[in-house]
């Protein structure tokens, strides 16, 4: 079997701010990931959410959440595969650095390992060339010390997201590992650095 991982990255700092895992790709999956991002970062003053045109993103449930939260919806053109650099990079890192070497027997085991990768490694320690070879957490801390506005204060910058599959090893099978595959993704230019209002 497999489980779907949906993640949201804040393009300003490359930090994964929301993610969700479920057995099915549903509107609830994408809603849960956006709820996590909003809970962590607070209600945005201005926020652009970019995704593909999947039915989960066009669902009434998801669109109502964005409207109620003041989030502007942006979607890729149909068949546009060039929007996926940031999310494609995240899923590539997840696969090569973690899931390709693992055999998950249960969805709970996969979810715990993905949590460890995102929250304890990717956000806190993994360096990114696009943000000066700092981790997302270190980049945000450095920006805050420099007096630049970070997402927590004004929600500057877009979120981008995609979903990918993480394959589970059947309990009764001795077959080899299956690579995780990532779905279509979207990318927007990183938000410019803005000075905080005095």
N, C-alpha and C positions, 0 to 999 in steps of 0.2 A: 504494500500500500504506500501511500504518500500522505504528506500533510502540507498545507499551504502556509507559507510565511509571507506576510505583507508588511512592508516597512516604509517609514516616511523619514526622509533625510532633509534636514535644514541645510540648504545649499550654501548659506553664509559660512557655516563652520564644518559642514560635512558630518554633523552629529545625527545619529539615528535618534529621533525624538519620539517616535511612536512605532509600535509594531504589534502584530497579532498573529497567532497561529491557530488554524482550525483544519478539520478534515476536508471541508468543502469551501470552494471559492464563492462566498455569498456576500450580500450587502452588509451583513453583520460583521464580517471579517474586516472590511474597509472602514466601517463605522467605528469599530473597536480601536483600530490603529489611530484614527483621527482623534478619538476621545482621549487616548493616552497622550498624544501630542498636545492637545489643548489643556489637559489636566496638568501636564508638566510645565508648560510654558505660559499658561494663563490666557485669558481672553485677548485675542489680537486686536490691535488698533488697525493694522492693515496687514493682510496676509493673502498671498496668492497660492492656491493649491493646484498643482499641475499633475495630470494623470493621462492615461489613455482613455479611449471611449468605451471601455468595458461596461457591461450592464450593471455591475456593482456600483460604479461611479455615477451612472445616470439614474440610479434607483431613487424613488421618492424618499426613502429613509435617509440615504446619504445626502441628497440635495437639501433636505429639510435641516439636517444637522449643520451643513455649511452655512445656509441662510441664517439660522438662529445664532450662529457663532460669528457672523460677520466675515466669513471667509469667501474670497472671490474664487470662482471656479474657472480653471483653464484646462483645456484638453487638446491633445495632439490631433493633427489631421489624421484621417483614416489611412492606415498603411504606412505611416511615417515612422520608420525604424531608426531615424537619426537622433531621436530625442532621449536616448537611453544611457548616455555616458556616465552620469553620476550613479544611477541605480545599478547599471550594468557593472560598474566598478565595485560597488558594495557586494553584489551577489557573487562576482568572481572571487573577491577576497574571502567571503564566507565559505565558498566551495573549496578553494585551494588551501586555505589556512585552517579549516576545521572539518566541514562535513564530508569531504572526499576521503578522509582517513577514518571515518567513524561508521559503525554499524549500529543503527538505532533499532531496538527491539520494540519500543512503544512510542506513542506520540508524546507521552509525558517525558520520556528520556530525551527525545529530540528537542522538545521545548526547553527543558532545563539546560541543555548544551547550547542552544541558540541564545538563551538569556545570558549565559556566561560569556559567550563570544561577544554579543552586542554591548552588554552593560559593563563587563569587567575588562574587556580587551579593546574592542573596536572604538568605543567612545573614549575610554580612559587612557589607552596606551598606544594604539596604532597610529603611526605617523602618516600624514598625507602630503604629497608634494604640492597640491593646490593651495594649501594653507601654511606654507613655509616649513614643511616637515615637522609639524607639531601634531599632537593628538587633538581631536575636536574639543575635548575638555580644556586642554592647555591653551588652545587658540582662543576660546571664549574667555578664559581667565585673563589672558594677555590683552585681549581687546577691551575688557572691562577696566583693567588697570590703566590702559592708555586713554580712557574716557570715551571710547567708542560705544555706540549703542549696540547692545546684544539683544537677541530675540526675547529674553525674559523681560526686558524693560519695555520694548515697543513692538515686538514681533516684526522686525524689519526682515524682509527677504522671503523668498518663496519656499514652499515645501514641494518635494517631488516624491513620487512613490511608484512602486511596482510590487508585483507578487512573484514568488518563486516556489517551486516544489522542493521538499526535502523527502527523500525516499526512505522508507522504513524497511528493514530486513524482516521478512516474515519469520515468525517464531519457529516454524517447522522446516525452514529452508536453510541449507548451507551454502546457498548461492553467493556470489561475490557482491560487492557494494554497487549501488547504482548512483551515478552522479546526480546531484541536484540540478534542476534546470530552472532558469529564470524566465519569466514572462516578459512581455513588452514593457518598456519603461519610458519615462519622460524626463527631460532635463531642461532647465531654464538657466540663463546666466546668473551667476552669483550676485547677490545684492551689493551695491556699492557700500563702502564704509561710510557711516553717517555719524556726525558728532551729536552728542546728547544735547537736548535743549536746556538752556540755562535759565 
